[in-house]
């Protein structure tokens, strides 16, 4: 970490801190993705898909709430789900950089969803057996929704890849452009060592993820980018791209303008 | 020939007068069919265009709970639109035709959505007043003579009532909140009150289609009756919130058993209907843009479906 743009970031965690970090990884991923997907509302390519994508957004934000509620309990004091969502700045967010990348066109958004949904599927499936009962409960509830999301986004990748020449080219570019943000999902992080093995270490999911992604991209007649190519990093340590600043500025504007108000 | 037609129409009127439901395969006067297509598609378009002023606040909803409720509400509206397009399709009108009529300006949608939503309070006011006014109309439509439309309305009314309660809750939180929040609620009420009353349409003597629709039992109460019911129901709700109805002529009329209220600015109404509202151009442009940007996606989905069908056929032939 030293000598690069991640210098000075915290790398030692107590067990208690590690647990909070782990919840932030999951909750911030869900919130940022849900917030991004909600922008599609009234802009989908066809009414049925407008409804489908809003549905995935609802699921992500619903899951974020459950995770923030537990994180608020762990933090104690005045912390609430809303103070976590609305009163933290970019450097306190722990979402993967993939999720803050712009929606772009339909192909960009479904590829982004496909990469994270596939990751989430293996992650939450494993977390159903987590020793932390709250997390296990959330995983049990979420895994069914995530299975649907993963199927929906994979089907769209296949449809666009194996659709027209234009859609094939467009979605191949989406895959190529988003690829460098996927490596971060499987990074080793110091918090994993502090928690029990029932807290899934994200780096253990890479093989399954790559197998599934390869299968879907092949079915879609798309090229798979080099898994060993240079990958971006920083989100899990609170180092973000410029996009997150705008996402938060928009999302947090009202509570920050009227901090004394409750809604 | 002429004589047969007259008798068919007489039979139809007698059937409707007997409170029977007309179903898609039944004979119906062409004008009845056209009236229904116009009305149901207009209703569907209103649900779809109505998504825009609310979608405007989804990314800025001030709590996660409020964000989820608003998202779910807008999703319901998309579902209502879908449901209503299907009801109109039972009368032989394809969805593509309805969409292109909306985009060309040939078909109308509820004019209320040509007003902007600059304030979070508008998310409450729309649910409370706009959905409230819509419900006033739609409850009547659950008894409309065309079966598929009446049944669609039963489902839609249930969800709309839920939206109205949620809207009222948003306004109540503001009205009981900080002085800034209360001012926010009043400012929003000032902007939406009169346009909500306009939603019921022109006065009965100015409403061109009303009489025939009443006769065919498509419509069962006059615009003025529905408007009065809405005012009578809503004024106590405004008072309960400690807000003020922006109408100095509003007062209870003991003799009539109704509220008297001021004169609606019909000049504004007709101008907004005719395309001069603050958001008419923006709403249609948004719809057209999304439709055009989605063209390559729809083409890809069709191409893929055709390839799949061909593959299935080939596999079948091989086996």
Interface residues (C-beta under 8 A of the other chain):
Chain A: X31 X35 X38 X39 X41 X42 X43 X44 X45 X46 X47 X48 X49 X50 X51 X54 X55 X57 X58 X61 X62 X64 X65 X68 X81 X82 X85 X86 X105 X106 X107 X158 X159 X160 X162 X163 X164 X166 X167 X170 X250 X251 X253 X254 X255 X258 X260 X261 X262 X263
Chain B: X48 X51 X52 X55 X58 X59 X60 X61 X62 X63 X64 X65 X66 X67 X68 X71 X72 X74 X75 X78 X79 X81 X82 X85 X120 X170 X173 X177 X178 X180 X181 X286 X290 X293 X294 X295 X296 X297 X298 X299 X300 X301 X303 X304 X307
